[in-house]
């Protein structure tokens, strides 16, 4: 009798297995990096500048060293290597030496036997400053106004794109000036880590981060050590969203550990976290759209100014994204785009979910609504008439060579049933149970938006990931282990890697080893890239393992449910018997297809790997007398290529939409003269479960033939289109122009 089995993989790609970290997180039992502990450890704290721009004229640590329990007080003079670091430009000091360029810049470090002792000693450090006049306006910085904060001036990067004839005219022309405030990633787990010195002059760092190997490269330069002396292991990460891509306490903890010879733990409080990581670039954007009378785009011209703050971080790449995506997911033959990223004395800005595309989308989507009104068209119709599709060209001349169902996404959100008019209930009113309104002056509005985002790193960057997969018998059962340096920051990468191994090797028992620098680079957990690149690496390593395992069988044999199965479903052998005492171990370094840089004069080039699209429809209730907004519905349609884990996909869309809602109506780091006015969750507001409406989500699966499993990055697109959709709905309800986000009550009431 012939035995056959189903070829469907349990808990493999396309299913939604339970996350291995899910239950412990819900129970509060998950170990985050702030929970790290070591016998005989001491605590590190950071002294930060109170000024956005000042010259340091003296540092006196004498009194701090006298505090009982203090083990070390360090300044720039104690940095043994290069006192500089940075993602794209090494322009940021480990500890400020001569000048501080933003409020909160690290100046000195203290290690003590108790965090309160360390803080008490920190307050005894005397730093003498000569205050300087800060540069705070990005557009003025481009114009050359004010002092140069770095050699070479205050422009970090200018990207220029010119496509098509530039002297074209249009029947209908609309223009506008739009602004986006500084948004914070607002992750709940503060910056934290534990540095443990070894007996040979090296150090192990356990830290919450997004990019282990780039952290390592920057740390070894500052410490003056060879790379093998500095080893990093990922600690439990309580959210990231781009804010952990730069260094925070990494070098500081290692410096203190090597100086004291003791393990050093550092944990920021919430206020320090606001000073200790980068934020979303605030932007000012000038747009002009020209169209035919029936609403077809003729040209788009735009100038975008992104404030990068005191140091470059990833400003150069953010500028490129804002520029290349600055026209949106629309066909247009004539485009003129100029985007600048600048140095100022405002807080440093860098990566945040959406990475330049968020700011641009608020500009171009506001313009599309304005153009619809000027042409007498429905806001969805004008977008559909101009929607790009597969085979169209980006303003950079790059062909969109996989699915681009922009019109279909718009149609899906347009055709969703409208939420019902709710009976009076304070919980559903603007202002909620605070009883600010009983429904007087409340009007409803509907708005639409669609966005585009690149996936993976761009412009010729050598973007790859490394994965090691081992298959062997453990306790008499087939088992696989996966080892990468790709950071799990809460997005579910561990689960995805397990699903891929189960699909490719047909084993149920899959263990993901701790992420660390003992294996090759996994790249950053950003740019919606890990499922694509690390998923590709894990798949490739599995294929290599399977090829060795099945080398004596027919090429069409698969491993399913612990058995070797022929194409017709016939079982040929048990995996246990084939494995025996052998160990199959393969390490693969996997790259996606190459990209290229942009021409400096025209901005033409194949800059991006993949494009992803999402559309939103927002329904809002606005109390026009009090200026309060309630988002009633925030429905979404998104193309994900292939949903590797459908439940995780929905979670990403919901989470990204929540951050877009926050930017639309509440989230902004407010600065005055370079100083942060609201570094706390009391005054920096983020959406809660009471602010998020029900979401109806359509997930399209239009496979990308160039990507593993046809997948398309998921995490960022919903953040991009949700903000302009909500603001469009508020405009529809109020009739106000609303050219700035977040929209505040005073913008709606004129007070």
N, C-alpha and C positions, 0 to 999 in steps of 0.2 A: 504494500500500500504506500502510495506517495504522500508525503506530508507537505502541505503548503501553508504559508502564513500570509497575513496581510502585510503590505509594505508600508502602511501608515506608521509613522514614528510617534510614540507616546511622548508627550511633553517636548516635542521637537519644534522646529521652525513652523510658525503659523498657529501655535497654540498659546494658551495663557497659563502656564504653571504657576504655582504659588512661589513667591519670591523667598529665597532662603533667609533674607534679613527682615522680612515683613512682620512676622509675629513678634520678634524681639523688639522691633521699633515701636510697634503698637503698645507693647507692655512696658515700654520705657527701660528695657534691659539691654539695648544695643550700646556697645562701648564706642563712644565718640572720642576724638582726639583729646578733648578737654577732660576725659575721664582717665587718661593715662597716668600711671603712678610708678614710681621706682623707689626702692629702699634708699634712704640717705639722699634723696633729691633735695635741691634747693629751688627757689622761685626767682624768676627773672621778670623785671619790669622795665619799661622804656620811658625816658624823659623826652617830651616832645616840645617843639617850638610853639609858643603862644602867638607868634606873628606870622602873617602870610609872606612877608618879605623883609629880611633884616640881615645885617652883617653881624657876625659873632665877633665880639672884641675880647672875650675872655671866658674861660670855664674853670671853676674852682670846685673840686670834689672833696676837699679836705674834711669838711664837717660830715659829709655823707659816709666817709670811711670810718668815722668814729662811732657810728651807731652799732651797738652790740648785735651780733648775728649777721652782719654784712660780710660777704665773702669777696665781693668784687664790685668796683665801680669803673666802667670802661667808657672811653671817648674815642674819637677818630684816631687818636695816636696809638690805640691798642689794636687797630685792624692790621693783621700781619701781612695781608696780601694787598690787592688793589681795592681801594676804597670807592669802588664804583660797581654798579650792576645795572641790569635793564634787559627787557625782552628783546627789543629791536635796536636800541641804542643804549650803550653803557653810560648813561648820563645821570644816574641817581646815586648819591653817596650812601654807603652803609650807615655811617653816622656823619652828620653834618660837620664840616670843618671850618669853613670861612663864611658861608652864607646859608641861610635857610630860605627856601623858595615857596613853602606853603605852611599854613597853620597845621601843626601835627607832625611836622617832619622830625624823625628821630635824631636826638642830639647825644644822649648818653644812656648807658645801661647799668642796672644794679642787680646783683644776685644776693639773696639773703635766705635765712632759714625759714622765713614765713613771708607770705605775700604782703601782709601789712607792714612788716619790718622793712621790706624792700621799698614799699611805697613811701614810708616815713623817711627813709634815707634819701630817696629820690627827691623829695621836697627840699632837702638840704643842699642839693647841688645848686651852685650859683652860676648862672649863665648871663653874661652881659651882652646886650644887643644894641645895635644902632639901627633903629627902624628905617626902612626905605619905602618909597611910594610904590605900591603894588600895581602890576599890570593885570587888569581884570576883564578887558573887552577883547574878544577874539577877533572881531572884524578890524578893530583898531590895530591889533597886533600885526595883522596881515599888511595893513597900510604903513607899517613901520613906526607907528607912534609908541612912545615909551622906551625904556631901556631894554637892551637885549638880555634876556635871562640866561641864555647859553651862547657859546661861541657859534657863529653862523646865523644868528638872528632868531626870531620868534616863530618862524614857520617851520613846523616839523616836516610837512609834506604838502605839496600841491599836485593834484591829479587833474589833468586836462583831457577832455574827450571831445572830439569833433568828428561828426559823421554826417555825410551828405552835404548838399549845398547849404551855405550859411546865410544867404541873402534872400531866403524865400519869404513870401507874404502869405497871410491867411485872411479868410473872411471874418472869422471870429477870434478875438484875442482876449484872454483873461490873464491877470497877473495877481500875485499875492506875496506877502512876506509872512513867514511862519517861524515860530520858535518852539523849541522843545527844552523843557527843564532838565536839570541833572537828576537822574534816577539812581537809586541805590539797589544793589542786588538783594539786600535785605535777607540774606541767608540766616537761619536761626542759630546755627552752630558758630560761635565766634572763632576767630583765628586762634589756633592753639597747637602745641606740639611739645615733644620731649626730646631733648638732645642728651645722649649718653656717651661720654668719652670712653675710649678703650685704653689699654695699657701701652699702646704703641704710637700714640700721637694722633690717632684718628678719632672719628666720631660717627655714631649712628643717630639718625634723626627720624623720629616717628611723627608724622605731620599730616594735617588735612590740607591737601593741595589738589591742583588739576593737572600738573605736569611734572612728574618726578625727575626726569632727566634734565630738563632745562633748569629746574631748581638746583639740581646737583652741579651743573656747569657753572652757575652763578656763585654758588656757595664756595666751590673749590678755589675759584679765582680770588674771592675775598679772604679766604683763610690761608691762601698760599700753599695749598696741599695738593698732592696728586689725586686724581679722581678716585683711585681705589681706597683712599683713606676716608672718604666721605660716602656713607651708605644711607640711602633713604628708603623708608617703608611707609606705605600709606596708612594713616590712621583713619578712624571712622569720620566720615565727612558729613556735616549737617547742612548740606546745600552749598551751591557754588555760583552758578549762573555767570561765570566769567570773573567774579571777584577774587578767586583764588589762583588766577593764572600768574599773577605777579608775586614776588616775594613779600612777606610781611615780617614775621618773627623768625624766619628760618635761619638766616645768618646770625642774628642776635643770640638766639639760643645756643647755637654751636660755638660762638665766640665765648660766651659765658661758661659753657661746659668745659672747653679746652683750657680756659684761664683758671677755673676753680678746681678742675679735676673731678667734678661731681656732676651727676645728672641734673639737668636744668629744665624745669617746666615753665612754659609761658602760656598764659591764657588772657586774651583781651576781654575787657568788659564791653558792654554795648557801645558806650560813647567812644571808647578807643577804637573799636571796630570801624566806626564811621570815618575816623582819621587814618586808619591803618590799611585800607584797601582802596583800589580804584573804583570809579563809578561810571555810569553811562555819560558819554559826551553830551553836554548841552549844545544846542545848535540854533543857528539863525540861517534861514534859507529864503532865497529870492527865486521865485518861479514865474515863468511866462509860458503859456501854452497857446499855440495857434491851431485853428481847426477850420475845416470847411463848414458851410452852413448846416450840413447834415451831421456834424459832430465827428468827423474823421480827422485824426491828428495830422497836422502838417509839420509842426515843429515843436520842440520843447527846448527851452533855454533856462538854465538854472545856475545859481551860485550858492554854494553851501559852505558855511563856516562852522567848524567843529572845535570846541574849546577842549584842548587836551590837558589843561592844567600845567602843573609845575614840571612834570617829567613826561617823556614820550610814551612809555609803556607800549601799547599796541596801536597807538594813534595812526601810524602810517598805514597799517592794514585796514583799520576802521575807515580811514579816508578813502581808500581804494574801493571798499565795499559801498560806501555811500555814493561814490561817483558812478561806479559801474552799474549800480542798481537804482540810480537816482531818477530814472525815467519811469520805473515801474514795469509791470508785466504787459507793456503795450507796444504795438507796432508803430514806429515813427521813422520816417526817412531822414529827417534832419534833427540832429541833436547837438546841443552845445552845453557841456557840463564843466564847471570848475568847482573843485572842492578843496578846501584848505583845512589842515589841522594845525593848531597853534599851541605854543607855550604861553601860559599865563601864570599868575600866582594864585589861581583857584586850585581846589583840590585836584590831584592827579586823576585822570580819566583813562579808561582802557576798555577791556572786554566786558560786555554785558550782552546777554541773550538778544540776538538780533543784529548786533555788531555793525552799526552804521545803517543798516537797512531800515531800522525802526524810525530813525529821524527822517530819512528821505521819504518813507511811506506817508508820514503825516503831511508832508508837503505835497507830494504828487496826488495823493488821494483827495486832499482838500481842493486841489485844483480841478480834479475831475468832476467833483460836485459843482464847482463854480462854472465849469465849462458846460455841464449838463443844463444848468439853469439858463445860461446864455444862449444855448441852442434849442431850448424848449424841449429837452429830452428827459426821460426818466433816468435817474442816476445809475441804475443797472444797465439800461440799454446803451448808454454812451460807453460804458466799460466793455460791454460785449462787442460793440462795433469795432473797438480798438484792441481787443484782447489778442495777445500773441498766441501762437500755437506751435506745435512741433515743426521745425524747419525754418522758423523766423529768425531774424538776426537781432542780437542785442546791440545797443549803441556802440559797443566795442568791436562790432563786426563778427562776434562769435555766434556760430550757429547753435540754436537750441536743438540738440540732436536726440532728445528723448521727450516723453510725453509732457505737454504743457496745456492741461485742460482748463485754462483760465475761464473761458466762457461757460463751460460745464459747471465749474465750481460756483460761479455767480448765479447760474440758473438754479442750482440746488438750494442755495440759501434764500433766494428770492421766493421760491415756491413752497417753502416751509409754512405750515399753518401759523398764523399770528397767535400770540398768547392772548388768552381771554381778558376782557376788562374785569379786573378783580373787584369783588365787593369791598366796601370799606373795611380795612384791617390795618392797624398801625404798623404791623410787621411788614406790610407791603407798601407802605408810603415812603416817600423821600423823608429822611430823618428817622425812620423806624420808630421804635418804642420810646424814643425820647419825647414823643408827643408834640413835635414841633408843628405838625400840620394835621388837619382833619380832612384834607383833600381840596381845600380852597386853593385856587391858583395852580393846580397840578395839571399839566398838559403832557401828552404823549408824543414821542417822535420815533421815527424809524430811520436807520442809516446803514449804508453798505460800504464795504471796502474789500480790496483784494491786495495781496502782497506777493513779493518775490524774494527769495533768499538763496544765496549760494551755499553749497555744502562742501565741506572739507577746506583745506588750506589752498591758497591760490597763488597766482603770479609766479609760477615756477618753483615754489617752495618744495623742497624734497620731503614730501608728506608720506610717511609710512608708519607701520606698526609691526611689532615683533611678537610672535606667539610660539610657545613651546607646548606641545601636546604629547602626553605619555599614555600608552595603553598597556595594561598588564592585568594579571589576576591578583586580586586582593581578597584574602579570606575565601579563596576558591571561586570568586565571582569576577567577571570582567569589570574593570574600573578604569576610568580615565582621569587624568589631572591636567589642568590648564594653568599655564603661568604666563602672565603678561605684566607690563608696567603701565597699562592703561587704567586710569583712575576711575573707580566707581564713586560717584559723588551723589548718589541717590537716584540716578536715572534708570537703573535696572540693568547695567551692563553685565553683571555677574550672571543674572538669569539668562540673558541673551547668549552669552558664551556657552552656558550649559546646554541650551536648546540647540545650538549649532553642532556641538559635539554629539549630542544624542541623535541628531539627524544624520550626520556624516559617518559616525562609527557604530550606531545602533546599540549603544550601551546606556543603561539608565543611571548608573552610579558615576556622577561627574563631580569632581572636586576642583574648585577654583582656588589656587594658592594665593597667599597675600601678595599684593602688588608691591614691587620693590625694584631697585636699580641693579639687582644681580642678573637681570635679563635685559635684553636690548630695549631701546626706546619704544614706548607706546604712543608717543605724541601727546598732545593736550586733549583733555576732555572738554572740547569746545568745537565750534563750527559744525555742530550736528554730525560729527565725523566718526565717533567711536564704533557704532554699529557697522558703518561702512568699512572703515580701515582696520580696526581690530577684529571686527567680525570677519572681514576678508582674510586677515592673517590666521585666525583660528580655523576657518574653513580650509585654507590652503595647507595648514599643518596637519589637519585631519586627513585631507586627501593624500598627503605624503605618507602618513601612517598607514592608511588603508591600502595604498599601492604596495607597500612592503608586505603587509599582512596577506594580501590576496594575490601576490605575485605568481603563485602556482595554480591559481584558478582562472576561469574565464573572466574577461574584462568587465562583463556585465553583472557580475556577482555583487550583491549588496550585503551589508550587515544590518540586520533588523531584529530587534528584540533578543539580542544575544545569539542569533543564528545567522549563518551564511545562506543567503537566499538567491536563487537564480532569477532571471528576468521573468520567468513564468510563475514565480511564487514557490517553486519547489525548494525545500530545505536540503542543503547539501552537507552541512556539518554544524556542530555546535561551536560557538566562538570559544568556549572554555577549552575544548579539545585542540583547537587550532593554536590558541595562545600558548598553552602548556606553561613552560617556565620562561618563555621569551618575554622581553620587554621591547616595545616599539616606541621610540622616542624621536620626535622630529621638531626642529626649530626652524621657523620660516620668517623672513623679513618680507612683508608684502606691501606693494605700492599700487595706488590707483594710477590711471592713465595720466600722463604728464600735462602740465599747464605751462603757460608762457607769460612773460612780463608784458606790461603795457608799453606801447610806443610813447615816448615822453611828449611828443608834439600832438599826436592825434588820439592817444588812448586806445588804439586798436590792438587787439591781441586776444588769444584764447586764454583768458585769465582764470576761468573757473572750471571745476570738475563737473558740477551738477547743479541744477536749479530745482528749487522746491516752491510750491505755490499753496496758498490758503486764502479762503474768503470768509468774511463774517457778515452777519446781519445782526445789528443791535437794535433793541427796543428799549426806550428809556421813558421814565416818568420824571418830569422836572417841575418842581415848585418854583415858578418864575418870580414869586414875591420874596422867597427866602433864599433862593439860589441853591437849592438842594437837588441832588440827582439820585435817582434809583434806577439801576440797570435791571430791567424786567426780564430780558432775554438776551442771550449772546450766543447765537447759533453759528456753527462753523461747518465748512466743507474743506477737506484737505486731501491732496494726493500724496500718498506715502509710498508709492511704488509697490512695496510688499510689506504687509504688517507682520513682522517677525513675531511680535507678541501683541495681539490686538488689544488686550486690556491695558498694557503699558502705553500703547499708542494713544488711547483715549485719555489716559492720565497726563501724558505730555501735552496734548491739545488743551485740556482743561487748565493745567498749570500755566502754560504759556499765555492763554487767554486771560487768566487772572492777573498776570504781571502787566499785560496790556491794559486791562481795566484800571490797574493802579496808576499807570502813567497817565491815563485819560482824565482821571477825576480826583486824584489825591496825592500821588507820590512825587515829592520833589525835595532834594537837598537844597535848602535856600541859603544863599551866601550874600554877604554884604562886605564889600571891601576885601574880598578873599577869605573872610571868616565864615565858618559854618554856623548857622543860627539854630539849627534843630537836630543835633546829633543824638537822638534818642527815639525809641518807638513810641514815646508819648507825643512827640511833635512831628516825627516823620511817620506818616500814616500808611499802612499797607492794608490791602483787602483782607477781610476775614470771611468765614463761611457765610456770615450774614450779608455780606456785600456781593457775593457771587450768585448770579441767577442760575436757574436751570439751563442746561446746554443741550441742544439737539445737535448731534455731530454726525456728518456723513464722511466716511473714510473711503476714498477711492484708491484702488490698487491698479495703477498703470505702470507696469514694470519698466525700469530703466535697464536696457540691455547691457550697459557698461558696468553695472554695479552688482555686488554679490547678492544673489537671490532676487535681483531687480529692485532692491530697497532704495528708498529715498529718505534723507535725513528728516526727522520729524520735529525736534524740540523747539526750533526757533520760529518757523513760519507763523504759528498762531499768535505769537507776541507782536508780530509786525502789523497784521491787518486788524487786530482787535481794537487798538487805540483809535485809529481814524474812523472806524465804524461807529464807535460809541460817540465820538465828537460829532460825526455827521448826524447822528440821531438827536443829539442835544441841539444842534443847529436847526434841524427840522422842527423841533418842538418850540424853539424860542425865536427863530428868525434872526439870530445874532450871528456875526461873522466868525467869532471864536477862532482866532489864528494862533493861539498858544495853548500848549498842554504843560501841566495839568490844568483843566478848567476848574476855576475856583468859584465859590459863591459870589464874590464881588464881580467876577466877569459876567455873571448872569443878571445881577441886580443893578450894576452900575454904581455901587456904593464903595 
